[in-house]
Amino acid sequence: MTGILNDIELWQGTRDRDKSSFEQLFKYYYRFLIHYGLKHTSNESLLEDCVQELFMELWEKAPNLQIQSFRGYLFQSFRFKLYRHLERIQRYDSLQENSAEQSAFILSKEDFIINDEENSEKVNILKKSVIKLSKRQQEIIYLRFYQNLNYEEICEIMQITYQVSRNLLYQSIKALKKDISPAALLPLLIYLLEQ
């Protein structure tokens, strides 16, 4: 499964109670959701529970659920579900952070792996610069460049308007340019030019 058309077809199959379509959606998106969740928490068993719970709910509600963008809806629903679980855990453990918005959004080193040793120094500089960004800026960089989500999907996931998402991404890239040379930003800029 590679495109939006397949998502639409598989979602329609799921709505029609086709278990094979549902299973394909689950298998395809499972690793993406876990990887996205690892940016918010390192508790893998919690992430697995959230993904399974989300898909169980999707299966139950599928016949009556109208979705325009399956991927956007899925990531947004997963994010809300994860935040609700994290909030409960934080309250239970009496942690100081009371809001899921304050949960750590961490870009791991794996997000920046490039096989070419020549670029490893640039990647380290980029990683250090990204870590200096706000959590929302880090998240929009991750969703746009590492998950290849479009602005509409990002808006759904982050619950922001289209213009806010564009402004946030622009400000994030502008902040990165202050820290590092344009050459180190080349992979991001090439991606932007292709859009």
Secondary structure, 3 states (H helix, E strand, C coil): CCCHHHHHHHHHHHHCCCHHHHHHHHHHHHHHHHHHHCCCCCCHHHHHHHHHHHHHHHHHHHHHCCCCCHHHHHHHHHHHHHHHHHHHHHHHCCCCCCCHHHCCCCCCHHHHCCCCHHHHHHHHHHHHHHHHCCHHHHHHHHHHHHCCCCHHHHHHHHCCCHHHHHHHHHHHHHHHHHHCCCCCCHHHHHHHHHC
